[in-house]
Amino acid sequence: MKTALYTIALLVVSNIFMTFAWYGHLKLQQLKFIGNDTPLIIVILLSWAIALAEYCFMIPANRIGFADNGGPFTLMQLKVIQEAITLTIFTVFTVLFFKGEVLQWNHFAAFGCLIAAVYLVFMK
């Protein structure tokens, strides 16, 4: 149980970094920290630097959590858990940092499908 919680915690932290790496530059652009004229290569390098931190958490999470390494999860279970965490983190990020984005009924329906996917992947 401890390994499962540790794996999930690492996945949460890695997904926070991933979300900032993929979408944070859009908020920085809104805040005028970087401009529309900022060269794309600079934005890419900034995102890669953040993504490096993401990998520093994602790789250990997968190694620790993978059943063949003594962890509690199959590869498929790890991936589905990671996707559910990714969309949860992305939703929180979007609602907090991009005030114009509104959650609608179909978003909640999609989240329900993700929860069902997590349930189904753990069925024997």
BELHU-V717398 format. One record per residue. N is the residue number from 1. RES is the residue in one letter. SS is DSSP state (H for helix, E for strand, - for the rest). BURIAL is # if it has 16 or more other ideal C-beta (glycine too) atoms within 10 Angstrom, else .. D_LAST is the distance of its C-alpha to the last C-alpha in Angstrom with 2 decimals. Layout:
BEGIN
N:RES:SS:BURIAL:D_LAST, N:RES:SS:BURIAL:D_LAST
END
This chain:
BEGIN
1:M:-:.:18.42, 2:K:H:.:21.74, 3:T:H:.:20.51, 4:A:H:.:17.94, 5:L:H:.:20.86, 6:Y:H:.:23.23, 7:T:H:#:21.09, 8:I:H:#:20.80, 9:A:H:.:24.53, 10:L:H:#:25.46, 11:L:H:#:23.57, 12:V:H:#:25.48, 13:V:H:#:28.76, 14:S:H:#:28.25, 15:N:H:#:27.54, 16:I:H:#:30.68, 17:F:H:#:32.67, 18:M:H:#:31.08, 19:T:H:#:31.97, 20:F:H:#:35.49, 21:A:H:#:35.83, 22:W:H:#:34.87, 23:Y:H:#:36.54, 24:G:H:#:38.83, 25:H:H:#:41.70, 26:L:H:.:41.85, 27:K:H:#:42.52, 28:L:H:#:44.99, 29:Q:H:.:46.71, 30:Q:H:.:46.97, 31:L:-:.:48.43, 32:K:-:.:50.93, 33:F:-:.:49.81, 34:I:-:#:49.44, 35:G:-:.:51.27, 36:N:-:.:50.76, 37:D:-:.:53.09, 38:T:-:.:51.01, 39:P:-:.:50.33, 40:L:H:.:46.80, 41:I:H:.:46.66, 42:I:H:.:47.26, 43:V:H:#:44.42, 44:I:H:.:42.11, 45:L:H:.:43.22, 46:L:H:#:42.70, 47:S:H:#:39.17, 48:W:H:.:38.47, 49:A:H:.:39.81, 50:I:H:#:37.40, 51:A:H:#:34.51, 52:L:H:.:35.40, 53:A:H:#:34.59, 54:E:H:#:31.25, 55:Y:H:.:30.44, 56:C:H:.:31.59, 57:F:H:#:28.68, 58:M:H:#:26.00, 59:I:H:.:26.32, 60:P:H:.:26.06, 61:A:H:#:23.06, 62:N:H:#:21.17, 63:R:H:.:22.54, 64:I:H:#:21.84, 65:G:H:#:18.32, 66:F:E:#:17.10, 67:A:H:.:15.06, 68:D:H:.:17.64, 69:N:H:.:20.30, 70:G:-:.:18.89, 71:G:-:#:17.27, 72:P:-:#:14.06, 73:F:E:#:12.68, 74:T:-:.:11.80, 75:L:H:.:14.51, 76:M:H:.:12.70, 77:Q:H:#:11.74, 78:L:H:#:15.38, 79:K:H:.:16.79, 80:V:H:#:15.27, 81:I:H:#:16.31, 82:Q:H:#:19.64, 83:E:H:.:20.22, 84:A:H:#:19.69, 85:I:H:#:22.07, 86:T:H:#:24.45, 87:L:H:.:24.92, 88:T:H:.:25.35, 89:I:H:#:27.95, 90:F:H:.:29.59, 91:T:H:#:29.96, 92:V:H:.:31.57, 93:F:H:#:33.76, 94:T:H:#:34.88, 95:V:H:.:35.76, 96:L:H:.:37.59, 97:F:H:#:39.42, 98:F:-:.:39.96, 99:K:-:.:41.46, 100:G:-:.:41.92, 101:E:-:.:38.21, 102:V:-:.:37.00, 103:L:-:.:33.52, 104:Q:-:.:33.29, 105:W:H:.:31.08, 106:N:H:.:29.32, 107:H:H:.:28.36, 108:F:H:.:26.69, 109:A:H:.:24.93, 110:A:H:.:23.67, 111:F:H:.:22.46, 112:G:H:.:20.58, 113:C:H:.:18.86, 114:L:H:#:18.01, 115:I:H:.:16.55, 116:A:H:.:14.42, 117:A:H:.:13.42, 118:V:H:.:12.48, 119:Y:H:.:10.40, 120:L:H:.:8.66, 121:V:H:#:8.22, 122:F:H:.:6.42, 123:M:-:.:3.78, 124:K:-:.:0.00
END
